[in-house]
Each structure stands twice: as structure tokens, then as C-alpha cells.
């Protein structure tokens, strides 16, 4: 981890929480960097004391724009979202950040129940803790998430996840050669995600491209995505790479690369789309 300077926190007057907090981030060499996001400056200060006493360095943001600016510098190992940020809920911001996979995310919430935890995990949070947390639990969770993230990054840098989707036979082949056959609806859905990497795919978009406007519902769409995640996992790809953006749809992480290949060899998304769209609509269902 390179040194984190005060100037990196002070690039915009509108984005810093206070000069008092910004001064905390000076010269933290080789320490895991935690981005604390929240509107309560005093509370962020207390969180920073806790983390810095455990040999973490801390960065601060009071808004989504401030968080985006800090994350763009690529120096963040963990994000902690506390309470409401700029009038929006931490959950909403979590969903957007999770789609970018910038860093693991801990959400701190007032008296979270089981439903809150399920929602948080489904939209991409790695952990949901009460704002009245046990300090040992918070620190242990932070260390475990950073450790897991670093292992994942090393694996990704060593070899990208690559698969092959055979367009005529509807076979999906994973990095290790494991293959599985896809039903027409799953094949079509995967084709949509692969043809639109990093882009949001909603129920409406899927229904339109699959020719199922009259029958596709949100529940049906979520069920197809769950089945597709399972198929990706079977062949050795990351099923969790289909990231949920709550109330909007799903995004395929561009880190998972799937080559579209016809019987005559590989082809780009344009050629694949022409092949798929020539398929009768009843065969896509």
C-alpha cells in the first residue's frame, strides 16, 4: 500500500468532512486503508480512533461523490458505510458500490434484523453490523474481509476467469474444461449479459431481447438469474459475478470473461447477436 497523504483527502472542499478528520490520514505506509463514509463527523472520528488503534489507516467521505473520488485513487481495502449519506440510505449506496467491486463493504445499521441482513447481503454488502457493535467483532470482520479480498485479487491477477459459450450447441465451458448444457432461456440470458459486460440488465431488457415481453415477470427474471449463477458455478466461474442492483436489475462483472463461439470458431458480440436473433422466439424460452 502506498503512502496516503492529506492532500488525497482534500481535493475538494465539498467532499471533505473536516480538516480535523482529514489530518488523521497522514503517512500510513503499508497499512490497510479503510474508507469511512457517513454524515456524522463525530462518529467517523470515533470509528477512525478504533481502526487506527488496530493498525489500519482511514480515509473519509461525507457523500457519494466524495467516496467515488477516493475510490478512483485505488487505495482502498475496505469500505464502511455508516448511517445515511447525503440524504440517501447506506443500502442504496452499497448497491451501487457493490456493482463496481471497488472493495469489500461493511454496512452499519440501527438495530438490523434478519430481513435487513438478507437484503444487505443480496445487494452486495459483505457484512451488516449494528451501529452498537462490539469492537472486537467489527475489527475481526474487517480483517477477515480484507484478507479474503487480497486472496481473491491475487487469484484474479494470476489468471483471469475465462469461459466459452458455444452458440449452436448451447454449451458453457469453464476455465478447467468443465462443461454444462444450458436451456434456451438460460443460454439467451447469458448471451445478453456477455454481450453487455458491466451494463445493467433489467427485467424489461431481458424480456425484450428474449422475446418474452408477455410472460417475463420480475420473479421469473430473478429465478432465471439464480439458475444461471448455479450454472456458472458448476463450470468453475464465479456465480456471484452476476451482481444485484436492487430494484433495477443485474450486472455481470467484466472480470468474468466469456468468449462467444460458433461451430466455426470465436466471434464477436455482433455476430453472436445475429445468430441468436435468427433463432425462433419459441426456442429461446
C-alpha positions in Angstrom: 0.0 0.0 0.0 1.5 3.4 -1.0 1.5 6.3 1.5 -1.8 8.1 1.9 -1.4 11.8 2.1 -3.6 14.5 3.4 -3.8 16.1 0.0 -5.6 13.0 -1.3 -8.4 13.7 1.2 -8.6 17.5 0.4 -9.0 17.6 -3.3 -12.5 19.1 -3.0 -13.8 21.4 -0.3 -17.3 19.9 -0.8 -16.1 16.4 -0.3 -14.1 16.5 2.9 -15.7 16.0 6.3 -13.5 18.4 8.3 -9.8 19.4 8.5 -9.7 17.6 11.8 -10.6 14.3 10.2 -8.5 14.8 7.1 -5.4 15.3 9.2 -5.7 11.7 10.5 -4.8 10.1 7.2 -1.2 11.3 7.1 1.6 8.9 6.0 0.1 5.5 6.6 2.6 3.2 4.9 1.7 -0.4 4.3 -1.4 -0.3 6.4 -4.8 -1.5 5.1 -6.8 1.6 4.1 -10.5 1.9 5.2 -12.8 4.4 3.6 -15.3 5.6 6.3 -18.4 7.1 4.7 -21.1 9.0 6.7 -22.5 12.4 7.5 -21.8 12.2 11.3 -18.3 13.7 11.6 -18.0 12.9 15.3 -19.0 9.3 14.8 -16.5 8.9 11.9 -13.8 10.3 14.3 -14.6 7.6 16.8 -14.5 4.9 14.2 -11.2 6.2 13.0 -9.8 6.0 16.5 -10.9 2.4 16.8 -9.4 1.3 13.5 -6.2 3.3 13.8 -5.5 1.8 17.2 -5.7 -1.6 15.4 -3.1 -0.5 12.7 -5.5 0.5 9.9 -5.3 3.8 8.1 -8.5 5.7 7.5 -9.9 7.9 4.6 -13.1 9.9 4.9 -16.1 10.9 2.7 -19.3 12.6 3.6 -21.1 12.0 0.3 -21.3 9.6 -2.6 -19.2 12.0 -4.8 -16.5 12.1 -2.1 -16.4 8.3 -1.9 -16.2 7.9 -5.7 -13.3 10.4 -5.7 -11.4 8.5 -3.1 -12.1 5.1 -4.6 -10.9 6.3 -8.0 -7.4 6.6 -6.5 -7.3 2.8 -5.9 -6.0 2.9 -2.4 -9.0 1.4 -0.5 -9.1 -2.1 1.0 -12.4 -1.8 2.8 -15.5 0.5 2.8 -17.5 1.1 6.0 -20.9 2.8 5.3 -22.4 4.4 8.4 -26.0 5.6 8.6 -27.3 8.0 5.9 -25.1 9.6 3.3 -26.2 12.8 1.6 -29.8 12.1 2.2 -29.7 8.6 0.8 -29.6 5.3 2.7 -26.4 3.3 3.1 -28.2 0.4 1.4 -28.7 2.3 -1.8 -25.2 3.5 -1.9 -24.0 -0.1 -1.1 -25.8 -1.5 -4.1 -24.1 0.9 -6.5 -20.6 0.4 -4.9 -21.0 -3.4 -4.9 -21.6 -3.4 -8.6 -18.2 -1.8 -9.1 -16.5 -4.2 -6.8 -14.1 -1.5 -5.6 -13.6 -3.1 -2.2 -15.5 -5.2 0.4 -18.3 -3.4 2.2 -19.5 -3.3 5.8 -22.8 -1.5 6.4 -23.5 -0.2 9.9 -27.3 0.0 10.6 -29.5 0.8 13.6 -30.8 -2.4 15.1 -30.6 -4.6 12.0 -32.9 -7.6 11.9 -32.7 -10.8 9.9 -34.6 -9.2 6.9 -32.1 -6.3 6.9 -29.2 -8.7 6.9 -30.6 -10.7 4.0 -31.3 -7.5 1.9 -27.8 -6.2 2.6 -26.1 -9.4 1.5 -28.3 -9.7 -1.6 -27.4 -6.2 -2.8 -23.7 -6.8 -2.4 -22.7 -5.9 1.2 -20.2 -8.3 2.7 -21.4 -7.8 6.3 -24.1 -5.9 8.1 -23.4 -4.9 11.7 -25.3 -3.0 14.3 -24.2 0.6 14.9 -23.9 -0.6 18.6 -21.3 -3.1 17.5 -18.8 -5.0 19.6 -15.4 -3.5 18.8 -13.8 -7.0 18.6 -16.5 -8.2 16.2 -16.0 -5.1 13.9 -12.2 -5.4 13.8 -12.3 -9.2 13.2 -14.9 -8.8 10.4 -12.8 -6.0 8.8 -9.6 -8.1 8.9 -11.4 -11.2 7.5 -12.9 -9.3 4.6 -9.6 -7.6 3.7 -7.8 -10.9 3.9 -10.3 -12.6 1.7 -10.3 -9.7 -0.8 -6.5 -9.8 -1.1 -6.5 -13.5 -1.8 -9.2 -13.0 -4.5 -7.1 -10.3 -6.1 -4.0 -12.5 -6.2 -6.0 -15.3 -7.9 -7.5 -12.8 -10.4 -4.2 -11.3 -11.3 -2.7 -14.8 -11.7 -5.3 -16.0 -14.1 -8.5 -14.2 -15.3 -11.7 -16.2 -15.2 -12.4 -17.2 -18.8 -15.1 -19.4 -20.2 -16.5 -20.2 -23.6 -20.2 -20.2 -24.7 -20.8 -22.3 -27.7 -23.7 -20.7 -29.6 -25.1 -23.5 -31.6 -24.8 -26.3 -29.0 -25.6 -24.0 -26.1 -22.6 -25.5 -24.1 -20.9 -23.4 -21.5 -17.3 -24.4 -20.8 -15.4 -23.2 -17.8 -11.6 -22.4 -17.4 -10.8 -26.0 -16.4 -12.8 -27.6 -19.3 -15.9 -28.5 -17.2 -18.9 -28.1 -19.4 -22.7 -27.9 -18.9 -25.6 -27.6 -21.3 -27.8 -24.5 -21.0 -31.6 -24.5 -21.5 -32.6 -22.0 -24.2 -33.8 -19.4 -21.7 -30.5 -19.6 -19.7 -28.4 -19.5 -22.9 -30.3 -16.4 -24.1 -29.9 -14.7 -20.7 -26.2 -15.4 -20.5 -25.8 -14.2 -24.1 -27.4 -10.9 -23.0 -25.0 -10.4 -20.0 -21.9 -11.4 -22.1 -22.9 -9.0 -24.9 -23.4 -6.2 -22.3 -20.5 -6.6 -19.8 -20.7 -4.1 -16.9 -24.1 -2.9 -18.1 -27.3 -3.1 -16.1 -29.8 -5.7 -17.4 -33.3 -5.3 -16.1 -36.4 -7.5 -16.4 -37.6 -5.2 -19.2 -34.3 -5.5 -21.2 -34.2 -9.3 -20.8 -37.9 -9.7 -21.7 -37.4 -7.6 -24.9 -34.2 -9.4 -26.1 -35.6 -12.8 -25.2 -38.9 -12.2 -26.9 -40.8 -12.8 -23.7 -42.5 -9.4 -23.1 -45.8 -11.1 -22.3 -44.6 -13.7 -19.9 -41.4 -12.3 -18.2 -42.0 -11.1 -14.7 -39.6 -9.8 -12.0 -39.9 -13.1 -10.2 -39.3 -15.1 -13.4 -36.3 -13.0 -14.1 -34.8 -13.5 -10.7 -35.4 -17.2 -10.9 -33.5 -17.4 -14.2 -30.6 -15.4 -12.8 -30.4 -17.8 -9.8 -30.3 -20.8 -12.1 -27.7 -19.1 -14.3 -25.5 -18.3 -11.3 -25.6 -22.0 -10.4 -24.6 -23.0 -14.0 -21.6 -20.6 -13.8 -20.5 -22.1 -10.5 -20.8 -25.6 -11.9 -18.2 -24.9 -14.6 -15.8 -23.1 -12.3 -16.8 -19.5 -12.9 -17.9 -17.1 -10.3 -21.7 -17.2 -10.0 -21.6 -14.2 -7.7 -20.3 -12.1 -10.6 -23.9 -11.5 -11.5 -24.3 -8.6 -9.2 -27.7 -7.5 -8.0 -28.5 -3.8 -8.2 -31.6 -3.6 -6.0 -34.9 -2.6 -7.7 -33.0 -2.2 -11.0 -31.5 -5.5 -12.3 -28.2 -7.3 -12.5 -24.7 -6.5 -13.8 -22.1 -9.1 -15.0 -18.7 -8.3 -13.5 -16.4 -7.6 -16.5 -13.7 -9.6 -14.7 -15.5 -12.8 -15.8 -14.8 -13.1 -19.5 -16.8 -15.5 -21.6 -15.9 -16.0 -25.3 -18.8 -16.3 -27.7 -18.0 -19.1 -30.1 -19.9 -20.6 -33.0 -19.1 -24.0 -34.6 -16.8 -22.2 -36.9 -14.8 -20.6 -34.2 -15.0 -17.5 -32.0 -16.9 -14.4 -33.0 -17.7 -11.0 -31.5 -20.9 -9.9 -29.8 -22.3 -8.5 -33.1 -22.0 -11.9 -34.9 -23.4 -13.7 -31.8 -26.3 -11.4 -31.7 -27.2 -12.0 -35.3 -27.0 -15.8 -34.7 -29.2 -15.5 -31.6 -31.8 -13.3 -33.1 -32.2 -15.7 -36.0 -33.3 -18.3 -33.5 -37.1 -18.6 -33.5 -38.6 -17.0 -30.4 -40.2 -20.2 -29.2 -36.7 -21.8 -29.0 -35.4 -19.0 -26.7 -38.0 -19.9 -24.0 
